[in-house]
Amino acid sequence: MAVELAAETPAALTIPTGVAHGFFFHEPSLHVYAVSHEWDPADELGCRWDDPGLAIPWPCTNPALSERDRELGSLSELRDAVRAALAVARA
């Protein structure tokens, strides 16, 4: 799903726990993030923004990315990481 938010019509979007998400800003923007628990770097998972398996029609081809996001693996690797984390949680 793609949701476009605009300054002219401020809104909030709730992303449920465990749902992968990404952001694209057409211009410099302020992004306010509320969370349900304290941030834990060990709980950070992700995949490359342009992985073909995502099939996301991003409106750019060369975005400015954080170092973390530049180094992310594939969607397949993300799925493997999620499965491993769930297996540990169930043990």
C-alpha positions as CSV (number, residue, x, y, z in Angstrom):
1,M,0.0,0.0,0.0
2,A,1.2,3.5,-0.7
3,V,-0.1,6.4,1.3
4,E,0.7,10.0,0.3
5,L,0.7,12.6,3.1
6,A,0.9,16.3,2.3
7,A,1.6,19.5,4.4
8,E,-1.6,21.0,3.1
9,T,-3.7,18.3,4.7
10,P,-1.8,17.2,7.8
11,A,-2.6,13.6,8.9
12,A,-1.2,10.8,10.9
13,L,-0.7,7.2,9.9
14,T,-0.6,4.2,12.3
15,I,1.6,1.3,11.2
16,P,0.9,-1.8,13.2
17,T,3.8,-3.6,15.1
18,G,5.6,-6.0,12.8
19,V,4.5,-4.3,9.5
20,A,7.4,-3.4,7.3
21,H,7.3,0.2,6.0
22,G,9.4,2.8,4.2
23,F,9.2,6.5,3.5
24,F,10.0,8.7,0.6
25,F,10.0,12.5,0.9
26,H,9.7,14.6,-2.3
27,E,11.4,17.5,-0.6
28,P,13.1,18.2,2.8
29,S,10.5,17.3,5.4
30,L,9.9,16.9,9.1
31,H,9.1,13.3,10.0
32,V,7.7,12.8,13.5
33,Y,7.7,9.2,14.7
34,A,5.8,7.9,17.7
35,V,6.6,4.4,19.0
36,S,4.9,1.9,21.3
37,H,8.1,0.9,23.1
38,E,11.7,2.1,23.6
39,W,13.9,1.8,20.5
40,D,16.1,-1.3,20.4
41,P,18.8,-1.5,17.7
42,A,18.7,-5.3,17.9
43,D,15.0,-5.1,16.8
44,E,15.8,-3.3,13.6
45,L,15.2,-5.3,10.5
46,G,14.9,-4.1,6.9
47,C,15.6,-4.8,3.3
48,R,16.8,-2.8,0.2
49,W,14.3,-0.2,-0.8
50,D,14.5,-1.3,-4.4
51,D,14.4,-5.0,-4.1
52,P,12.3,-6.3,-7.0
53,G,10.4,-8.6,-4.6
54,L,8.8,-5.6,-3.0
55,A,7.3,-4.3,-6.3
56,I,7.1,-0.8,-5.0
57,P,6.8,1.9,-7.7
58,W,9.1,4.4,-5.9
59,P,9.1,7.8,-7.7
60,C,12.9,8.0,-7.8
61,T,15.9,5.9,-8.9
62,N,18.7,7.4,-6.8
63,P,17.4,8.4,-3.4
64,A,19.5,9.9,-0.5
65,L,19.8,6.9,1.9
66,S,21.2,6.5,5.4
67,E,24.3,4.3,5.8
68,R,22.1,1.7,7.4
69,D,19.6,1.6,4.5
70,R,22.4,1.5,1.9
71,E,23.8,-1.7,3.5
72,L,20.5,-3.6,3.9
73,G,20.1,-7.0,2.2
74,S,17.4,-8.5,0.1
75,L,13.7,-9.1,0.9
76,S,14.6,-12.8,1.0
77,E,17.3,-12.1,3.7
78,L,14.8,-10.1,5.6
79,R,12.3,-12.9,5.6
80,D,15.0,-15.3,6.8
81,A,15.9,-12.9,9.7
82,V,12.2,-12.6,10.7
83,R,11.8,-16.3,10.7
84,A,14.9,-16.7,12.9
85,A,13.7,-14.0,15.3
86,L,10.3,-15.7,15.6
87,A,12.0,-19.1,16.3
88,V,14.1,-17.5,19.1
89,A,11.0,-15.8,20.6
90,R,9.1,-19.1,20.6
91,A,11.9,-21.1,22.2
